[in-house]
């Protein structure tokens, strides 16, 4: 191994030598965050809709079970006051 190659191994790459430039519109406000939604690929919108419906159905099903099932104990029994 040549002596100069050993020194080059420990030098930062050209890309890492300079700081990452800040974005012009880093999302700080709600309106700026909503603008970043435009960058979502259109192919992911149906997937998001399906996931949202599945989560909504799960929440409804759990809530309905907690409210309507009389066999389920939601409080302790035989408490000594």
Secondary structure by P-SEA (a helix, b strand, c coil): ccaaaaaaaacccccccccccccccccccaaaaaaacccccccaaaaaaaaaaaaaaaaaaaaaaaccccccccccccccc
